C-alpha cells in the first residue's frame, strides 16, 4: 500500500510538472505566467468544500506554483480524510482553474461484537478505539482486536480468538464486525515449586499476588485465572521475597506449564493448568563491611548512622505496630529492600541540604567464604540547588496565597527536601487539597536554580445539603445545611444549618478565618438558636453566640479566647419534674469566656490516618457582663491515629471533663454532663449515661465529671467506604462522686462509614452491643447519624 501510494504521488507530481510546463511555455510565449482564477474541489461527499479548502494554500488571484500545489496534496493526505488526491488544471482565457480531485475514506456507520458470552458487550465497547460516524482506520481495528483479546485474557480465556470483518455497505460507508471465539477458560489447578529448601510451598504461594489456585469461592475472589503479564510480575515478587531474606543469588528457572482438559460433566469440559516453578535458592548472605566514598558535606559516621537507620531523617514515624523492617547493618541478614531504603535515606539526607542532584551508587562484593556481602556507597554530591520560583497548578478555587502560607519553603532559599515534605503534609491536612504532586525543573539560565510546580486538585465546592434520617436522640429528623470549608477560595470556613426533629430544632451560622488579614491571627464568629425537649419533663431554649480571636503560636499549636453569651429559657416544666428543674424554670443569662489551646499533628483533619490531636478548654462564666449562671467547665480531649498492617488504622480517643459552680453558686442542673449515643458511647441511647434519679423512673440527671474512651480499628474497604470495629468506655459522675474507672460502661460493635462527596463528614451506620446492660436498657442499638466520631 505504501509503495503504491508513493508511486501515485510521484506520478501526480510528474504529471503536474508536465502539464504546468506546457502551460508555462504557452504562457511565456504569449503573455507570461497565468493567474489562478478558481480553485475547485471535486469528488467529496461528506466533507464540505470549506473544510478541504482550509488545508489548501493555493488561492485564486495568485500565480500557479508547483511548490504550493505539491504541499497542498501532502496537507490533504495528512488530514487522514482521503484515500486519493489528484490535481487537474484547466486553461481558460482569463487564467487557470485548479481542481483538487479527492476520494474520501469510508465512514464507520455501525459496529458489532458477536460471539461474546462471558464478557458483556458494554464492557468490550468501552475498550474500542473505532467509533461510529468516524473515518474507518484499519490500524485502529487491529488495535481493538488486541484490546478485546486482552480483556478476555484478564478473565482467564487465554485461547480466545478475535477476528474482524469489514462490510462495505456503500462506497462511503462500512460496518465493522468483531467476531469473538471465546474458547475454554483456563483454571489454575496447582502451583508447585522445586528446590525450595528454606520455605514451604504454602508460604511461597502467598507471595504470588495475582497467580492463585482455583477454589470453590474463586467466583467471588476472582482467583484461579492465568495472565502472563501478572505471572511475570509475580515471579519478580518471588525473587524479591528471596532477596529480602538474604538469598542474593536466587535463581528462578523457566516455569513448567502444563494444560489439560477434563470432562466434568456430559456437557462441560474444563481446561486446567498446572504450574511448576523451579528454584535454586543459593546461600543466605549477611551484610559485611559498609564503606562510604566521595562524601564531603557530611561526615562518614553521620552517613553510616543514616544508612544503618540508627538516626532518622526528620518526618513522621512509621507505625509502632508494623512488623519490624530488616536493618541494613553489618552482621544482619542481607535484604534488597533494606539496601534500597539505605540509598533512599541518603538521598533524603542530602536533600535536606539542597544536594538534590547527588548521585549515590551502591556497589557490592560477594564474599563466598564468609557468606557476606561488602558494600561501598559511592557518593557524587554535585552542587546545591536553590529555589527560583514556586508555582501551583490545579487549584481551580483556592487562591495561591492560601496555599503559599502553608509552605515552609521559600523562593531564594536553599532547597530542603524535609521542609518540602512537611509543606506538602500541611496542604494535605487542610482537607480540601488533594492529589498533591510536586515537579522540579532546573532553569535554563542556571541549572542550580529550581522551579517548583506543585500540582493538586481542590474539589471542595459551595454546597447546599438536604438530608434526613434517624438517630436515637432526634428520631426522624430533617437537616438542611449550606457549608463551605474553603469559602470563596480563601480557606475560610462558613456554615449555615437547620435541624428539625420531634425533639430538637436548631438554627446556626458560623464563620472562621484562620489567617486574619494574612497574619497568624484568627477570628471566629457564631450565632445559634437551639430548642430541645428533655424527656417529658421540660424544654430548653438557648439563643446566643460567641466571638473569638486566636493565634498560631507554633507549627502545631493554636490558641483562642472567645467571649460567649447565651440566653437560656427553661419552660413547659412538668408537674412531676425534679425540684432542681422547677427551680431553674424561667430565663437566665450565661456570659463568660472560653479558653482553647490545641496541638494538632494529624495528617488530615477530615480523614486522619496517623498523628495526634490534643486540646484543652476552660470555660468560665461570670456575673461581670450580666450573667446569672456562675460556673466553670474544664475539658481535655485527645485523639491518636496509627497505621497497622494492611492499611488498617488504629484510632484512640479520650475525653476528661470537670465542671462546678463557684463563689457560692451551684452548677446549673440544665448544664449537667451526660454521655451516651452515637457521638460518645455507641450502642447506648443518647444522653442515657450518668447519675439517675430513682424517684423519677431512673431518669438520667447527669453529673459534673465525665470520662470517655473510644478504641477503633478502621478498615478501608474501597474509597469512600470504611468498616470500623469499636470498643467504647465511659461514665459520668455526680457532684458528690469521684472518678472511678471500675464503673465505666462498655460497649462493642461495628460501624460502616460512607464519605459521600457532598459531605465534609461521613454518613455513619452503627450497631453496638451493651456489655454492661442495666435492666431498663436495650441489649443492642442500631444508630444512624452524620458526622465524625472524633
N, C-alpha and C positions, 0 to 999 in steps of 0.2 A: 504493500500500500504506500509506504514511504517513498519507494523508488518511482512508482508510477506518478505520485504527486509531484515529485521533483522534476520528472520528465515533462509533466503537463505545464508546470510553471515555466520551465526553460523554453518549451515550445511557444507558450503565450508571449514571453518576452521577445523571442526571436521574431515572432510574427509581428509584434508591435514595432520592433526596430525596422523591419522590412516595410511595413505599411507607413510608419512615420517617415522613413527615409524617402519613400516615394512622394509623400505629401510635402515634406520639406523641400525636396528637389523641385517639385512643381511650384511650390510657393516661392522658392528662391528665384526661379526663372521669371515668375510673373509679378509677384507682389511681396515676397518675403514671408516670414513666419505668420501663420494664420492664428487668429484668436479662437478661443473656445466659446461658442455661442450657446451651448447647452450640455448639461450632464444628466443622463437618464439612467434609471435603474430598471432592469428587465429580469423577469423570472421569479421575483419574490411573491410569496403568497401570504404568509402570516406575519412577516416582519415589514413594517411600513417603510416608505422611502426615506422619511426624515431620519430614522434610526440608522439606516445604511449610509446616507449622505453625511451624517455626523462623523463617520470614520473615514471619509474621503476628503483629501486635501485639494484635489483638482476642482477648481471653481470656474464658473462662466466668467468671461471677461479677461481671463489670463491667457497666456500663450501656451501651447501644447508643450508639456515637459515629460520626457520619458522617465526621468528620475522620480517625479511625483506619482506618475501612474504606477510605476513598479512598487512604490511604498504603499499606494492605495490598495493594490492587490494583496500585499502582505498584511496590511491592517485588517482587511476584511476577513482574511483567513484566521487572524488572531482572535477575532470576536468569538470564534467557535460556532457560529451560526450556519456556516456554509460548507458543503462538500466540494463545490467547484465555483471558481470565479474566473471570468474571462472579460476581455475588453474589445469593443468594436468602435471604429471611428468612421463617421460618415461625413464626407466632404460636401459642404453646402456653399452657396455663392458668397454668403457673408462670413463663413467660418466653418468650424468643425464641431460636430455633435459627438460627444463621447458617451458610449453606452456600456455600463457595467452589467454583465450578464451573470446572474448568480443562480445556484441551485441549493436550496435550503436543506439542512439536515432535518430528518423527521422528528416529530414531537411525540412524546410518550403520552398516549391517551388513556391507557389502562395498565394496571399492574396486578398480577395474580400470583398467589402462592398456593400450590396444590400438593397433596400428599402428606402434609404435616398433620400429625395426630397428637404427638407427645409435647410439642411446643406450639402455643397458640399463635394464630395469625397476627394478632395485635402485637405480641412480643416480637415477632420477626419483622413486622413492618417498621417498628421503631429503629431497626438496625439498617434499613435500606438508605442508600445514597440516591438511587434513581427515584425521581418524583414525577407524578402526573403533571402534565402541562409544561414540562421542562424538555429541553432538547435531549434526544437519545444519544448516550455516550457508551459505547461498548466497554470501555475501560471501567466505568462505574458499575456496569453489570457484573463484570468479573470480580470486582471488589465486594459486591453484595453477595456473590456466591460464597466467598471466603468468610464473610461475616455471619452468614446463616450457618455455614458449616461449624464455625467456632462456637456459636450459640448451642448447637446440638452436642458438640464435644463437651461443653460445660456440664451437660446433663448426662454424660456417660455414653452417648451414642457415637462411638469412635469410627464406626463403619459407614456413617451417613454419606450419601452422595447427593450433590446439588447440581442440577443441570438447568440451563436457561434456554428458553426458546423465544425467538423474536418473530412476531407475526406482523407483516406489513398490511394493515387494513386499507391503506391508500398510499399514494406516492409520498404523502407528508405525515402520515400517522402510523404509529406502531404500538403493539401490545407486547409487554414484557411478561413472560410467564416463568416463574421459578418452580421447578419440579423437584420435590424432596423425596428421596428414597431413604427412609429412616434407618433401616436395618434393625439389628437387635442390640439392646442396651447391654453394655458390659458391666458386670458386677465384680468387684474385687473380693474373691473368696478367701484368700490367705496372703499374708505378708510375713515372710520369714527372713532370717539372717544367718549367715555362716561366718565363722571367725570371730564371733563376739564372745570373748572370754571374761571381760570385766563387767559387762552389763547384760541383764536379761532381756529377752526379746520383748517382753511386755513393756519395759521402760523405753526401749528404742522405738517401738510402735507409737508411743505417746509423743515422741519428738517430731514425728511426721505430722505436720499441721493439717494438710488437706487430703493426703492419701490415707484413707482409713478403710478397714474391712467392712463389708456389708453385714448388717444385722437386722433384727426384726423391726427396729424403730428407725431405720435409715430413711424412710419416707418423711420422718419428722426432722431428723438431724442432717439430712442431705448428704450422708456419708456413703461410701461404697462405690463412688464413681471414679473413673480414671481420667486424668487430664495430664498430658505430657508436660506442659509448662509448669503446672503445680507440682508434679512429681519431681521435676528437676530442681525446683525451689526447695522441696522437702529434702532432697539429697544434700543441698547446701546447708540446710539446718542440721542435718545429721553430722556433717563434717564439723560444723561449728560446735555442736554438742561435745564431740570428742576433743576438739582443740581447746575448749574451755575447761577441760578436765585433765589437761597435761599431755594428751596424746597428739603431739605436734606433727607427727609424721603419719597420721592415719591415712589409709588408702581405701577408697570406695570403688570396688570393681564395677564392671558392666552388669547391671541387673539382668537376671534371667526371668523373662516374662513369658508365661505360657497361657494361651487362651484356648478354652474348650467349650463345647456346647453340651448342655444337659437337658434331657426331656423331663420336665417337672409334672406335666400332665399331657393328656392326649392332644390338646390344642396349644400348648405353650412350651416353647423352647427358651431356655435361659443360657446366655453366653457368660461364662465365668472366667476369671483371671487369677492366676497365682503369680506372685512376685517374690523372687528370692534375691536378696541384696548381699553380695559377698563383701566381707570386711577384712582388712589387715590392720589391726589396731596399732601395732608397733609398741614401743616402750613409752612409759609415762615419765615425763620430764618435769624438773623443778626449775625455778628461776635461779640463775647463777649470779655472776658479778654484773653490776649495773654501772656503766661509765657514762659520763657526760662530757661532750666536747663542744667547743665553739661558743660557750656562754661568756658574756662579759657584763650583761645587765644585772644578772642575778648570780649570787654565789652558788657554787656546786652543792653545798649542804642544803641550802634552801630548795634548790630544784629537786634534790633527791627526796626531800620530805614530801613535796607535791607529787612526785612520781609514785612514791610508795604510800600515798594517801595518809601520811602521818599528820600533815596540815591540810586544810581545805581552803578552796577559794571562797570568798565571801558570797553568800547566796542562801537560798532556802535549803535546809537539810532534808535528806530523804526520810522516808517513813522509818520509824523505830521498829515496826513490826515486820518489815520486809525481811526475806531471807538474806543472810549476810552475803555480800558480794565478795568474790575472791580478790585478794590484795596482790598487787604486783610488788612483791618484796622478795629479797634473797631468801631462798630456802622454801618458799611457798610453791605449791603445785602451779605449773605454768597455766595461764589462761589467756587465750587470744583476746577476750573481751577486756580483761584487766589491763593487758598491754595497750589496747586501743583507748581505754579510759585514761591511762597514764599520758598518752600522747595528747588526748583532748584536754587534760588538766594543764599540760604545759602550754598549749595554745591559749587557754584561759588565763594562765599566769602572765604570759607575755602580752595578752590583750589588755590587761589592767594597766600596762604602762604605754599603750599605744603601738606596740610592735605587732600589728595585725598582719604584716607581710612576712613575718617569720616563717621559716620552713624547718620542720622537725622531722628528721628521717631516722627511724629506729632500724638498726641492723643487728642481726643475731648470729651467734656462732654456737653450733650444737657440740656439746662435749659428751661424746658417746660413753666414755669411761665412767664419768660421774653421773650420767643421765641428767645433765643440767644444760641450760641454755644461757650463755652470756649475752648481754645486751649492751649496745652502745647507742646513745641518743645523740646524733649529730645535729647541732642547732645552728642554723643560719639566721641570725637575728634580723637582718635588714635594718630599715630606718623607721623611726617613729612616724605615726600618722596623726594628722591634725584634722579637726572638724572644720570644714569650709562652710557648708550650708546644710540646714535641716529642712526638709520639706515633707508634706503629708499628702497622701493620695487616698481617695475612697471615702473621706469624711464628707458626706453629702449634706449633713445638717450641722454637725459640730464645728464650731468656729476654731480656727487654728490656735488662737490664744488659749482656749480651754484645754487643748491637747498639750501645747507647749509648756504650760505651767506645771504639768505633771512630770516633765522631763528633768533629769538630773545631769544631762549632758548639754553643753552649750557651744555655740559656734565660736571658733578661735581656740578652744581648749584642746589639749592632747586627748586623743581618743582613749576611752576607758570602757572595756567590754563589761566590767561588773556594774558600772553606773548605767550603761545602756540596758543591761538585763533588768536592773531594778526599775528603770524608767518604764520599760515595757510592762512590768508587773503592775506598776501604778495605773497604767492605762487599762489593763485588764480588770483591775479592781473596780473601776468605775461602773462596770456592768453594762453600759450601752456602747462600748467599743469592743469589737470582736475581730477575729481573723487578722491579728496583728502580725505583720511580716516586714522586717527591715531589709533594705537593699543598700549596698555600699558601692560607690563609683568614684574612683580617683579622677580628679580634674585633669583636663588636657594640659593646662599650663604647668601644674605641679602635681605629680602622682602621689606625693605625700599628703596632699590636701584631699580630704574625703567629702563627697556629697552624700548625705544620708537621706534616703527616702523611706518613710515609714508608711507602708500600705496597710489599710484597715477597712472595715465596714462599720457603719453606725446605723443600725436598723430601727432604733427607737423612734417612734412617731407619736404625735399628739393623738391620744386615744380617747374614745368615748366607749365605756364599757357598760353593758347592760346585762345583768345576770341575776340569778336567783338560785335557791336551793334549800337545803335543810341542815340545821345544826341543832345540837342538843340545847343550846341556850335560846336561840331565836325561833326554833321550829321552822316553819316555812317563812322564807324571807326574800325580799327583793332588794337588789343593790344596783345603784347607778353611780358611775364614777367617771370623772374626767381627770386623767392623770398624765403628767409629763415629767419624766425624770431627766430630761435634757431640754428644758424649756427654751424654745427659740434658738437652740444650739449653743446656749451659754452655760450649760452644765448645771442650771438651776433646777430645783425640784418644786413642782406645783401640783396640788391635788384638790379636787372638789369631789365630795362624795355624799351620797344619800343612802341610808339603810332603813328599811321599813319592815317590821315584822309584828307579830301579835304582842310581843313583849318589849320591843325596843324600837325607837325612832331616833335616828342620828343624822345631823347635818353638820358638815365640817368643811373648812377650807384652810389650806396651809401653804406656806411658801418658805423655801430655804435657799439661801445663797451662801456657798462655802467660801467664795473668794470675793468679798465685797470690794468694789472699785479696784479689782485686780490686786488686792492685797491678801495677806494671810488671815485677815479678819473675816468673820462670818456673821450672817444675820438670819434670824428665823422668826416667822410670824405665824400664828394660827388662831382661828376662832371656831367655836363649836356650840352646838345645842344638842343635848342628849336627854332623852326621856326613857326611863327603864322601869319596868314593873318587877318588883322583887316578890316572888311568890304571889300570895293573895293578900299580903299584909299592908304594903304601902307602895307608892310610886315615888320616883326620884327624878327631878328635872335639874339639869346643870347647864348653865349658859356662861360661857367665859372665853378666855383666850390667853395667849402669852406672847411676850416679846422678848427675844433673846439675842445676845451678842456673844460671839465666840472667837477663838483664835487657834490656829495650828501652831502649837508650841515647838514640836519636834517632828521628825519624819512620820512617826506613827501616833503621836499624842495630840489630842484635840480636847479643848475645854470650852465650856459655855456657861454663862449665867443668864437666867431668864426670870423676868417678873411675870407672875401668873395671877390672874384674877378670875374668880368663879362665883357666880350666884347660884346657891343650891336651894331647892324647894322640895320639902317632903310633904306629900299630900295624899289624899284618899287613904288615910290610915285606917285600918280595920279596927273594929271594937275590941277584938281579941288579940291585937298585936302586942308585942313586948313593950314593957314600960319605957325602955330606952328609945324605942322608935316613937312612941307617943310624945316623949319629952322633946324629941328633935323635930316634931311637926312644925311646919311653917317655913319661913325663908331665913337664910343666913348667908354670910359672905365669907369666902375663903380667899385670902390675899397674902402673897408671900413670894419667896424666891426659890428657884430650883438651880442647884449647882450640879454640873455634869462634867465628868472627866473620863476620857476614853483612850485606850491604847488598842489599835486595830492593826493586826498583821495578817489578816486573811487574804488569800489570793484573789478572791472575788466576793463582793458583798452580796451579790444576787444568788450565786450558786457556788459557795466555797468548797474546795476540796482539800485544803491544807491551811494551817495557820491558826492564830488565836485572836480572840477579841475579849477585852476586859473593860468594863466601865463601872463607875460608881456614881450614884446620885444622892444628893442630900437636899431634901425639901423642907423648908421651914416657913410656916405660915404664922403671921403675927397680927397684932391689932394696930400696927403703926399706920396702915393705909385703910383703916376702916374694917378690918377683918374680924369676924365673930368666932371662927373656928381656929383655935390656937393649938397647933401640934407640929410634930416633925416626923419625917419618914426617911430612913436611910436604906439604900439598896445596893447590893453588889451583884453583878451579873457577869458570868464568864462563859465563853464558848471555846471549844478546841476541836480542830479537824485534822485528821491524819490519814493519808492513803495506806491501805493494806495491800494484800496480794490481789492480783487480777482486777485492779481498778476499784476494788471495794474500799469505801471510805468509812472510817470510824468517827462519829461525832459525839461530843460530850458537852453538856450544858448544866450549869448550876446557877441558882439564884438564892440569895440570902436577904431577907428583909426584916426591918425592925421599925416600929412606929409607936409613938406615945404622945400624950399631951404634956404640957409643961406650964410652969408659972401658975400652978393650981388648977389648970384646965384639964378636963378629961379628953381622951382621944374620941372623936365623934364616932358614934356607932355606925353611921352610914358610910364611913370610910374604912371599916374593918376589912382586913385582908382575908381572902378566900382563895382556894385552889380548886382544880377540877375542870375537866373538859379537854377539848382538842388542842388548846394552846398551853396546857400545863401538864396535867396527868391524863394521858389518853386512856380511854376505856372507862372513865368515870363521868358522871353528869357534871355539867358546868356549875361552878360555884357550890359544889356539894361537899367539899372537904374543908373542915375547920371545926372548932368547938360547936356543939349542938345545944339547943335549948330544949331540954327534955320535957318542959311543960307545954311546948308548942309542937308536938308530934315530931320531935327530933329535927326541927328546922335549923339549918346552918346559920349560926350567928357570925362566925368569923373570929379573928383574933388580931393581935398586933405583931406577931412574929411568924415568919414563913420560911420553910426550906424546900428546895426543889432540885432534883437531879434527873437528868434525861440522858439516856445512853441510846445510840443509834448505830446500826450497821446499814450503810447505804449502798445499794446495788444498782449501778446504772445499767438498765436493760437495753434501751435504744432511745436515743435522743428523740423526744423530750420526756421519756418515761423512766421513773426510778421506783425501785421497790425498797422499803425500809423495814427492818426488824427493830423493835424498840423495847426498852425496859425503863419504866418511869418510876420515880420515887418522890414522895413529898408529904408535907404535913403543915398544918397551921396551928399555932399555939395561942392560948388566951392570955389575958393581962396578968393573971396570977400563975402562969406556967413558964417553964424554962424550955429551951430547945432540947429535944430528946430524939436521938436517932433510932431508938428502939420502937417508936410509934409510927415510923414512916409508912405511908400507904404505898402499895406496889402494884403495878400493872405491867403486862407484857402484851405484845400484839404485832400487827402488821399494818403497814401504811403504803398506799400507792399514790405517787405524786405525778402530776402531769403538768409540765411547763408549757402552757398554751402561749403562742407568740404575742397575743394581745394583752397578756397579763405580765406584770412585773414579778409576781409571786405565784407559787404553784397552786393548782387545784388539788385538794387532798381528800382521799377516801381512806377512812381509818376503821380498823376493827381492833378493839382492845379487850383483854381478859383481866378481870379484877382478881389479884392473888390474895388480897385481904378484904374479902367482901363482908360488909355488915348486913344484918338481917333485912334491912329495908332497901338494900341496893340490888341492882341487877348484876348478874354474874359477868355479863359482857355488854359492850356497847358498840354500835356502828355509828360512825360520825362522818360528816361531810363539812368541809369548810374551804375557804380560800385564804391563803396567807402562810408565811413561813413559820416554822416552829421556833427557831432561834437562829 
